[in-house]
Amino acid sequence: MPGKILVIDDEKDMLVLITRILSGKTPHAIDTTDDPLRVPDLLKKNRYDVILTDLKMPQLNGIEVLEMVKEHDASTAVIIMTAYGTIESAIEATRKGAFDYITKPFRKERILHVVDQALKWRHMQKENLYLREQLEGKPLFPALIGNSIAMERLKSQIDRVAKTAATVLITGESGTGKELVARAIHSHSLRKDKAFIPIDCSTIPESIIESELFGHVKGSFTGALKDKKGLVEEANGGTLFLDEIGDLNPTMQVKLLRLLQEGEYKVIGSNTIRKADIRFIAATNQNLQERIKKGEFREDLFYRLNVINLHLPSIRQRPEDIPILARHFLEKYSVLYNKNIKGLSRNALEYLSRREWPGNVRELENVMERGVIMALGDILEVGDLSTPDSGSSPPSLATMPTEDIFSLPFKEAKDRLMEEFQTQYITKVLEKHSGNVSQAAKESGLKRQYLHRLIRDHKVESKTFRKSEPIE
Ligand SMILES: Nc1ncnc2c1ncn2[C@@H]1O[C@H](COP(=O)(O)OP(=O)(O)OP(=O)(O)O)[C@@H](O)[C@H]1O
């Protein structure tokens, strides 16, 4: 069973010897260090399955290393290496949670056996943790907020897809979380300890995208002043996320196809064929089938990318997630901006649920961020959230597309404008008077009963504008 292993010993010869023994048949990923003080940093950057540590080292002893590791991740197996003279301490270490100990000088078979056992134990720990998390209902993908049926289905798809090596095409409207999902797939895959490299094909100019992806050698074109490593090389062993894949130019489509099919590519200015071991995830908000029909996107590339398709629902398709998303962003930005905001008022929540979200979660996040910045009290109110161009109110007369209006029959155009005007007028005046119909009627010079009728006819909820108690 292959694993990620760290060997710590202040004697460099010992590190070489153990690495050689462990690099036999099983392809472990092995890190070594002769300085135990580097352990905290290494633990931050890597997830080790097994750590072999010497017991007696000048900077830090093996028991201290053990405690550090266990505090970081209790399911990492720690094996203590010790000379006969200190065997008592090694036994003590196993009481403190070490997996086992090995006495020096050791036989090759003994090391291989203990490491193998430790990896199996670690594997079981991970499986148990996974099952426990599922049983306890702990979210599998904590970064992906939403518990609507659509989101739950998506999370279960991600979970199944993550463990495979298959190429994934993520589709969905802008701001639905495509990059977030790509990251979730990577972080639940076997490549999670390797790099996740995103590249946005729509923002990188055509002239440099090849060099960005594949790199170049010095002097291969004007301006290539030194060798440049490409993102493909950086992603080797890990995941490459190709965002807005529909914008990739035809020449690059061919080169990408070769990389996908054969795992091969060439650095600009070099004739050597290089190999890459990469998991590909692509995303688009375009209809690629349409682009194929127009001859703008290669069909063979589409089929290579679309091995598994994950389609992300828009907010329209999961409005029940709006409250949980809003609360999530409220907490996030309250912490970020050092504000003590306890929750949203009922009106604010109604407002968020009522308005349209063409920019999906990204737009909701922006509105909440702005709201947190603007809020004066400890409860977020409607007034903190609405922006002049937010979709909450009907389009203003000034911004209505005139061609549309003038292409309608006169009466219909007049009715439409009248309808827009009345809804907008009522909304504004009620907003100004916090939903108090008598005061709003007085200011607008209308009879209270008439204003009531207009409110009913135009389906404006006057109570939405009332200052109310927080709901959380
Ligand atoms: N389900 C979600 N839970 C929490 N945050 C989310 C969710 N979906 C999206 N977001 C947030 O919304 C923002 C936009 O998400 P992301 O960039 O992944 O969208 P996208 O679909 O890739 O957008 P685009 O197509 O415009 O590139 C990010 O800040 C992301 O963290």
The ligand as an SDF file (V2000), in Angstrom:
LIG
                    3D

 31 33  0  0  0  0  0  0  0  0999 V2000
  -22.4180   26.9210   -2.8260 N   0  0  0  0  0  0  0  0  0  0  0  0
  -21.6120   27.9190   -2.4880 C   0  0  0  0  0  0  0  0  0  0  0  0
  -21.3100   28.1100   -1.1930 N   0  0  0  0  0  0  0  0  0  0  0  0
  -20.5050   29.1420   -0.8000 C   0  0  0  0  0  0  0  0  0  0  0  0
  -19.9680   30.0250   -1.6430 N   0  0  0  0  0  0  0  0  0  0  0  0
  -20.2280   29.8810   -2.9480 C   0  0  0  0  0  0  0  0  0  0  0  0
  -21.0670   28.8260   -3.4400 C   0  0  0  0  0  0  0  0  0  0  0  0
  -21.1480   28.9410   -4.7690 N   0  0  0  0  0  0  0  0  0  0  0  0
  -20.4050   29.9950   -5.1050 C   0  0  0  0  0  0  0  0  0  0  0  0
  -19.8450   30.5680   -4.0370 N   0  0  0  0  0  0  0  0  0  0  0  0
  -18.9920   31.7680   -3.9910 C   0  0  0  0  0  0  0  0  0  0  0  0
  -19.4010   32.5980   -5.0670 O   0  0  0  0  0  0  0  0  0  0  0  0
  -18.2720   33.1580   -5.7240 C   0  0  0  0  0  0  0  0  0  0  0  0
  -18.2770   32.7210   -7.1740 C   0  0  0  0  0  0  0  0  0  0  0  0
  -18.0020   31.3320   -7.2550 O   0  0  0  0  0  0  0  0  0  0  0  0
  -17.1200   30.7000   -8.4350 P   0  0  0  0  0  0  0  0  0  0  0  0
  -15.9990   31.6320   -8.8210 O   0  0  0  0  0  0  0  0  0  0  0  0
  -16.7470   29.3190   -8.0360 O   0  0  0  0  0  0  0  0  0  0  0  0
  -18.2210   30.7030   -9.5770 O   0  0  0  0  0  0  0  0  0  0  0  0
  -18.0790   30.3380  -11.1190 P   0  0  0  0  0  0  0  0  0  0  0  0
  -19.2760   29.5450  -11.4680 O   0  0  0  0  0  0  0  0  0  0  0  0
  -16.7220   29.7040  -11.3570 O   0  0  0  0  0  0  0  0  0  0  0  0
  -18.1580   31.7710  -11.7930 O   0  0  0  0  0  0  0  0  0  0  0  0
  -17.7170   32.2050  -13.2840 P   0  0  0  0  0  0  0  0  0  0  0  0
  -18.4510   31.3570  -14.2590 O   0  0  0  0  0  0  0  0  0  0  0  0
  -18.1290   33.6350  -13.3380 O   0  0  0  0  0  0  0  0  0  0  0  0
  -16.2150   32.0150  -13.3210 O   0  0  0  0  0  0  0  0  0  0  0  0
  -17.0380   32.6900   -4.9700 C   0  0  0  0  0  0  0  0  0  0  0  0
  -16.6460   33.6740   -4.0480 O   0  0  0  0  0  0  0  0  0  0  0  0
  -17.5160   31.4330   -4.2710 C   0  0  0  0  0  0  0  0  0  0  0  0
  -16.7950   31.2180   -3.0960 O   0  0  0  0  0  0  0  0  0  0  0  0
  1  2  1  0
  2  3  1  0
  2  7  2  0
  3  4  2  0
  4  5  1  0
  5  6  2  0
  6  7  1  0
  6 10  1  0
  7  8  1  0
  8  9  2  0
  9 10  1  0
 10 11  1  0
 11 12  1  0
 11 30  1  0
 12 13  1  0
 13 14  1  0
 13 28  1  0
 14 15  1  0
 15 16  1  0
 16 17  2  0
 16 18  1  0
 16 19  1  0
 19 20  1  0
 20 21  2  0
 20 22  1  0
 20 23  1  0
 23 24  1  0
 24 25  2  0
 24 26  1  0
 24 27  1  0
 28 29  1  0
 28 30  1  0
 30 31  1  0
M  END
$$$$
